[in-house]
């Protein structure tokens, strides 16, 4: 993966439509947060868009950028083993990086470790429906041409599990939401070229080491065109962006009430009779 990312950076890094969208969303999310974040860490985000957002915040005093390979960053840092002391930052942000880690729960634990009390972790990474069209097309093509299938697309995180992982990592007030982006291409081959330029080539250990057969590639392109094209002939590619956030615990944060501690009845608030199955209001 590091080799693919270096090659992509050497050739210009490819299109950054996802990075641009995420950076804009990151800016809006931080603007809606009243908490100042004097110290912040950009954790392995490709490009510099996330870093620019962090540095432009009026309360920013210390902003560091950690990258996997040390290129264009302050330190070399693996998100699964970041080289910073506990409680070093008020804000940790990671954009389009965590889909590449081998241990996502461990990366969440490390991000939590880096946060000072009442610090915020905010991450955007690719979710399970990303490139579903490409995955389906290659599976069908390989079944037709070779009688089997080799994993061709990285398995992305299941959004249903992310909230639980944040809680297990010790985050308070975890929030998960999705942003689905549909990008259209002239054909599937153009999509594959973009993925290669982004450094998103196949690095799965379980992948076949044999070169991709020409007839398999041709079949995959045809299936993609047949199943996932619009009336104008252009094909669709889905990118599912998972936004995950959580806070380091602090006494000032809201806490759920204990069961049975309510001071008013729900029936009174709704204006209905308690136990009335019709749910009709009094009067």
Buried (B, 14 or more C-beta within 10 A) or exposed (E): BEEBBBEBBEEEBBBBEBBEBBBEBBBEBBEEEEBEBBBBBBBBBBBBBBBEBBEEBEEBEEBBBBBBBEEEBBEEBBBBEBEBEEEBBBBBBBBBBBBBBEEBBBBBBBBBBBBBEBBBBBBBBBBBBBBBBBBBBBBBBBEBBBEEEBBBBBEBBEBEEBBEBBEEBBBBEBEBEEBEBEBEBEBBBBBBEBBBBBBBBBEEEEEBEEEBBEEBBEBBBBBBBEEBBEEEEBBBBBBBBBBBBBBBBEEEEEEEEEEEEEEEEEBEEEEBEEEEEEEEEEE
